[in-house]
Amino acid sequence: MATSYVLLLSLLALAFSHSLASDPSPLQDFCVADLNSTVLVINGFVCKSPQIVSADDFTFHGLDMPGNTSNPQGSAVTPVFVQQIPGLNTLGVSLARLDFAPYGLIPPHYHPRGTEIMTVIEGTLHVGFVTSFPNFQLFTQVVKQGDVFVFPQGLIHFQFNYGDTPAVAISGLGSQDPGVVLIPNAVFGSNPPIYDAILAKAFQLDVKIIDYLQSKF
């Protein structure tokens, strides 16, 4: 009897922990985001009334258009998140187009709320991600048209076009709003700035170099 009781409690604990480890399933067909609402909810956005929802809420136009890569990084990201398609709210998926000029880079960054799966449409990319403490292992690959690469949620990763022709990729992400933290911008371009002595000690650099790097952001 005691063994059965312990087994039952173990199964209940496992089921409970699993329910906490993933987004809850929607309790309705859809929950189109009311992006104008000032009400905050724990996961996603407040729903529009189904009576005013239209097909436009589930549609995005323009993913066939190249992004503007005329910037210092030579890259552009066209997001298709819940802000662009309100119908994605609570569905746990999104999309992005990645454009690269020759030798363009999407700098090291991570998505706090979603795994990314990327496929190359044109060109060749050098991609990779770094595992967390204590190993900091780099997994890197050269991927070409038709290849697919996965970046696990929350891990720092990058995409670099080392060719002399433009490149294009499409990424799917496991969240309607995966978020993005660009490491250089977060470290050297925070508002207000991180105290330069802290960064100098962290990166083992002279304070003047830190000041120079911060001036770039």
C-alpha positions, 0 to 999 in steps of 0.5 A: 500500500505504501509503495503504491502511495509513493508511486502515485505521489511521484507520478503526480509530482512528475505531471505537475513539474511537466505542466510548469515546464512549458507554456499552457495550452490555449483554452480557445481556438485563438487569442488575437492580441489587442496590441493597444491594450494597456492591461498586462497579463502573465503570458502574451497579450489581452485577447481581442473580442472574437467578433472583431477578429478578421483574416488580416489578424493572421496575415503578414505581407512582405517577407519576400522583400529584402531587408536593408543591410546598409548598416555597420553589421551588414545584416537585417532581420525582418521579424514576424512576431506577435507584434506583426501578426496579432493572431500569433498570440498564445500560439508559441511560434514566430518567424523571421527573415535574415538578410546578409550583405557580403560579409554581413554579420548578425552579432552574438545574441540570444533569445530568452524565450525561444529556440531558433531553427534556421534554414538557408535560402540563398548563399552560405553562412558560418553559424554557431552557438556557445554552451553555458558555464562551465564548458562554454563549448562552441558548436559551429557549422558552415551551412548552405542553401537548403541546410538547417541549423538549430540554436537552443533557447537562451544560448549565445549564437551568431550568423555570419556571411563570409561569402562575397554574395548576399545571403538569405535565411528564414528562422522559426522561433518557439515563441510568439515573442522570443525576444533578442539580447544583442551582447555588444549592445547590452554590454557596451550600450546599456542605458544608463551605461555600465560603470566602465571600471566594472567592464574593464575588470570583467574583460581585462581591458584598459578603461580607455578601451572600454570608453571607446567601445561604449562610444560606439553604441 
